[in-house]
């Protein structure tokens, strides 16, 4: 049995290598973008994993400095185009936006996203447009995001009470911010904080860690047998999916059992989605579709918002003048208030610049999720082969010295007279992506980021209990590897701050 298995595996790799050699012979006389030399079978794969001491977006940025802002890599069978400049990103995401509107097939993500029926991974077409419409008009509209303000204020007030109860002691601020953001999103999505919520959040973290892993099946798509081996050799993916599915079943059952009493509670995002689980609805969603969208709300919302807040706080702690100016502004705007009121956020010009600068240097997804192109096309005068992936290095674009003066220095003031925004119209600044697949939750994420930072800056001064370590983690998101530890000092107490501290 063992000999048969290895014979089969050898045959698979032989034919894969043969296929790659044929592909290479086709590329040899074509004007494809420059890139490193490829090895048989694996292509450029070895180059991506040679630097274990730095994240992939930095490795690709280093390679782009040698081969150019539009670079060709061959990873297994898959030709990959990496755009590391604003011009190349615009060509890929806008000029060739329809061609690059789909996602590649990723085995683990396909399992976890209910056969790619979520917003992030669904094929570009009628179903995806229905999802996008539901998100933009019902789930994540400005009105809906505004309606969740009381939830945000409540969760961040609880966070502040907890912090205040530990005045003068070193605390893990990163962890407490993450909890507050997670609970805020959870209450908006499922409407309650229960034991299932903690289990759901821990399972979502497991899902994110697993989905960021490498699978050989993804880069040899023609070898269907590898997909079977992938499922067989990665039981953790199925295990996490089953755990997540069970939690969602319980949440949906609870919502249906209380549907008649919906007027007594706030309508959450699960309620909105379940309205579309009616066969008579033009935008009908199956229960699995509903679960897939809820997964996106949690995984995307928590990771992007948490990353932005944590990097902003870390950068301000490293730059005391920036921290003081942001604190002074927040306390001036809300000096006659009992606390933070989101209606006053329009006046927080400097804090907005701080957030913009943090997102420029530390975009939540430094490598935008890959796009799959169905047809060959031309980008920057080069031929781009069909059936490949397009990847935009948003981190490299945000650090491009041709666009940004002194790009590795944290200077919020650079945005004082700079009209660029987050909405994907300025390709030199795309922290939330751009094009047809731009992040649909920008409004929700920014509301969480502004509310959490403004609340912290208004109520506390902070001193470092240990040096800030800016090392990045190696996952798909731009998270800091080590948490931020600070010593809080209460400046503006919350009402009844002495009571009700939560742990």
ABEGO torsion letter per residue (X at the ends): XAAAAAAAAAAAAAAAAAAAAAAAAAAAABBBBBBBBBBBGAEAAAAAAABAABBAAAAAAAAAAAAEABBBBBBEABBBBBBABAAAAAAAAAAAAAAAABBBBBAAAAAAAGGGABAAABBBEAAAAAAAAAAAAAAABAAAAAAAAAAAAAAAAAAAAAAAAABGBBBBAAAAAAAAAAAAAAAAAAGBBBAAAAAAAAAAAAAAAAAABBBAAAABAABAAAAAAAAAABAAAAAAAAAAAAAAAAAAAAAAAAAAAAAABBBBAAAAAAAAABAABABBBBAAAAAAAAAAAAAAAAAAAAAAAAAAAAAAAABAAAAAAAAAAAAAAAAABABBBAAAAAABAAAAAAAAAAAAABBABABBBBBBBABBBBBGGBBBBBGBBBBBBAAAAAABAAABBGAABBBAAAAAABABBAAGABAABBAAEBEAABBAAAAAAAAAAAAAAAAAAAABBBBBABBBBABBBABABBBBABBBBBBBBBABBBBGAABGBBX
